[in-house]
Amino acid sequence: MIRVRQATLSDIDTVYELIIAIAKHHDQEQYVETTKEQLATFGFGDTPTFGVLLAEIDGAVAGYCSYTWNYSIWAGTAYMNIDDVFVWGEFRGKKVGEALMHKAKEVCLAKDIKKIKWEVEQDNHRAIQFYERLGATIDIKGIFKWDLSA
């Protein structure tokens, strides 16, 4: 049985390991700059700026979903922005991703939030099919990034 729960400060090592794992999975480990200390401060401090859902099967962490809260000026309401969804290889195909997404939906509905947004690579057809099976729709827009530290 899959159990999905909010991560706590005691899960920092696991959360960090999952962040590194998804970065490696996408061959982007060199872009991970966060530290465990930053995760502890910004995710589990007095005013958390993100949340993490952990999926477990028989006590073993199977995957995670990280998110932030954003506000849409046009819609006049907050929405959840999912940053990462990742499932360890040995747990794929066991509905862990589905459980994570449904828990994210529950978290939103408990806060009376009616929209979740996230990005997906256009060539990640398996992920797109998965999200469409959940009932999500894809909106193709270009995403700009402006690195102000350069």
C-alpha positions in Angstrom: 0.0 0.0 0.0 1.2 3.5 -0.8 1.3 6.1 1.9 1.8 9.7 1.0 2.7 12.2 3.7 4.2 15.7 4.2 7.9 15.6 4.7 9.3 16.9 8.0 12.6 18.4 9.0 13.8 14.9 9.9 13.4 13.9 6.2 16.0 16.5 5.0 18.6 13.8 4.0 15.9 11.9 2.1 14.6 15.0 0.4 18.1 16.0 -0.7 18.9 12.5 -2.0 15.7 12.6 -4.1 16.6 16.1 -5.5 20.0 14.7 -6.5 18.4 11.6 -8.0 15.9 13.5 -10.2 18.8 15.8 -11.3 20.9 12.8 -12.3 17.9 11.2 -14.0 17.7 14.3 -16.2 21.5 14.6 -16.5 21.4 17.9 -14.7 23.1 17.3 -11.4 25.5 20.2 -12.1 22.6 22.6 -11.7 21.7 21.6 -8.2 23.0 24.4 -5.9 20.8 23.9 -2.9 22.1 22.5 0.4 20.5 20.6 3.2 20.8 23.7 5.3 18.9 25.8 2.8 16.2 23.1 2.5 15.8 23.1 6.3 15.6 26.8 6.5 13.3 27.5 3.5 11.2 24.4 3.7 10.8 23.7 7.4 11.6 27.0 9.1 9.2 29.6 10.5 7.8 30.6 7.1 8.2 27.7 4.7 8.5 28.6 1.0 8.0 25.1 -0.3 6.5 21.8 0.6 7.5 18.2 -0.1 5.2 15.1 -0.3 6.9 11.7 0.3 5.4 8.5 -1.0 6.3 5.3 1.0 5.6 1.7 0.3 6.1 -0.6 3.3 8.1 2.1 5.0 10.5 2.6 2.1 10.5 6.0 0.4 9.3 5.4 -3.2 9.3 9.0 -4.5 8.4 12.6 -3.9 6.6 15.7 -5.1 7.9 19.2 -4.3 5.8 22.3 -4.6 5.5 26.0 -4.0 2.6 28.4 -3.7 2.1 31.1 -6.3 -0.5 33.8 -6.9 -2.2 34.6 -10.2 -3.1 38.3 -10.4 -5.4 37.6 -13.4 -7.3 34.8 -11.6 -7.1 36.5 -8.2 -6.2 33.4 -6.4 -3.3 31.2 -5.3 -2.2 28.0 -7.0 0.2 25.2 -6.4 3.3 25.1 -8.6 4.8 21.6 -8.7 8.5 21.7 -9.0 9.5 18.0 -9.1 7.8 14.6 -9.3 10.1 11.7 -9.0 9.8 8.0 -8.3 12.7 5.6 -7.7 13.1 3.1 -10.6 12.1 0.0 -8.6 8.8 1.6 -7.7 7.8 2.9 -11.1 4.7 1.3 -12.6 3.2 0.9 -9.1 1.0 4.0 -9.1 3.3 6.0 -6.8 3.3 9.0 -9.1 -0.5 8.9 -9.3 -0.6 8.8 -5.5 1.7 11.8 -5.2 -0.4 13.8 -7.6 -3.7 12.9 -5.9 -2.2 13.9 -2.5 -1.1 17.3 -4.1 -4.7 17.7 -5.2 -5.9 16.9 -1.7 -3.5 19.5 -0.2 -4.9 22.1 -2.6 -8.5 21.3 -2.0 -8.0 21.5 1.8 -6.8 25.1 1.2 -9.6 25.8 -1.2 -7.1 26.1 -4.1 -8.5 25.1 -7.4 -5.4 25.0 -9.7 -2.1 23.2 -10.0 0.6 24.1 -12.6 3.8 22.4 -13.5 6.3 22.2 -16.4 7.1 19.1 -18.5 9.7 18.7 -21.2 7.9 18.6 -24.6 9.6 15.4 -25.5 8.8 13.6 -22.3 5.9 11.7 -23.9 5.4 9.2 -21.0 5.0 12.0 -18.5 2.6 13.9 -20.7 0.5 10.8 -21.2 0.6 10.2 -17.4 -0.6 13.7 -16.6 -3.3 13.6 -19.3 -4.6 10.3 -17.8 -5.0 12.3 -14.5 -7.2 14.8 -16.4 -4.5 17.6 -16.7 -4.1 19.5 -19.9 -0.9 20.8 -21.5 -0.5 24.5 -22.3 2.4 25.1 -24.7 4.2 28.3 -23.8 7.8 29.4 -24.0 9.5 29.8 -20.7 12.1 32.5 -20.3 14.8 32.4 -17.6 16.9 35.4 -16.7 20.0 34.6 -14.7 20.7 37.8 -12.8 23.8 36.3 -11.1 25.7 36.3 -14.4 
